[in-house]
């Protein structure tokens, strides 16, 4: 599958904080942040992001098309962890 087709099929990247009691979610454009799909974070548990609550454990997933209704994402709720 061509890289452009993979980008379209994976859609947007959703990063959800896994800290107890935290409900922060960020909806991000992985292509803008990471470029080529080979540089995108794998779906699943990650410590690559840091939430505004201080949590460093997050769940990365991808959604094609629309946003899941589970939680309303805040654009800057989670920032890249340096």
Secondary structure, DSSP 8 states (H G I E B T S, - for coil): --HHHHHHHH-EEEEEE-STT---EEEE-HHHHH-SGGGS--SEEESSEEETTS---EEEEEESSS--SSS---TTSEEE--
